[in-house]
Amino acid sequence: MLEKTMRMNALFDFYHPLLTEKQRNYLHLYYYDDYSLGEISENFNVSRQAVYDNIRRSEQVLEEYEAKLRLDERYRQRQQLYQKLREEADASTSPAFFSIIDALERSEE
């Protein structure tokens, strides 16, 4: 479950502007704020089943966006490359080299 939560949080970070307000609200409460389906349903005055259905559809939408756009996949690949660069650099490498890597990493956040 933790793995799924981390994945949904990552996809949400990339694609939340493409979701409806309701989808954003439900997913944020469920995955970021750890609200239960019952708590969300009370807040929005809808059934637990309606919340569950909306969250599942929203998860599918996020997965579809990722399958098409691959933003999260490419982000993770770049992070691995930055890590390899750091590992390959030796002690004699200029501090400017590391500051460039830092700047590249920050520019992607």
N, C-alpha and C positions, 0 to 999 in steps of 0.2 A: 504493500500500500504506500509506503514511503517513497518508493521509486516512482510510482504513478503520480504522487503528489508533486514530487520534484519536476517530473516531466511536464505536468500541466502548468506548473508555475512558470517554467521556462517558456513554454509555448504561449502562455498568457502574456508574458512580458513582451514577446515579439508581436503578437497578433491582436492584442486587446482593442486597438483602434478600429479593427474590422468587425468587431462584434457589436450587437445591439446593446443598449444600455442595460436591459434586463439580464442579458447573458453576462455582461461584465459584472453586474452587481452580484448575481448568484454565484458565479465562479470565484469572485474575490472573497465573498463571505465564506464559501465552502472550503476553498484551498488555502487562502491566506489567513483568514481569521478563525478557521477551524470551527465554524458554526455547523450544527447538525441540520439535517433536512427539516426537522421539526421547528428549529429556531428560525430558519429562513422562511419557512411557510407561515409562521406566526407574524414575522416582520412584514411580509408582503400580502398577508391575508389570502393565501391560496393553499391548496392541499399539498401534503408532503409528496404525493405522486406527481403533481404538476412541477414541483421543484426538481424532483428526481429526473423526470423526463427532460426538463429544460437543461439540466446540468449534463446529462448524457448526450443530448443533441449538440450542446456547445462543445463538449469534448471532441465529438466527431468532427465538428467544423474546424476546430483547432488542428486536429490531425490532418484534415484535408488541406488546410492552408500550408502546413509543413510539408506535406507530400508534394505540393506544387511549387512552393517557393524555397523550401529548404534553408530558411534563415538560421534556425537553431543548429542544424547539421553543419552548415558552413562556419558558424560561430565557434562551435566546438573544435572543428578541424583547425581553425586559425589559432585557438588557444593552445592546442597541442604543438603546433609549429613554433609558437612563441616559447613554449617550455623547452622544446628541443634546441632552439637558438640559445637560450640561457644555459642549458647544459653543455652545449658545444663550446661556448665561449670560455676561455681560460682566464686565469688571474691577470694576464697581461692585456686583456681586452680593455679598450678605452671605456671609462665610465660613460662617455657619450653614447656608446653602443647600447648600454643598458637603459639609458634614459630614452633612447629612440624606441626601444621595445616597450617601455612603460607608456610612452605617449601613444603608440599604436594600440595597445591594449585599452587604454582609457578612451580612445576615440571610438571604440566599438561599443561602449557601454551606454 
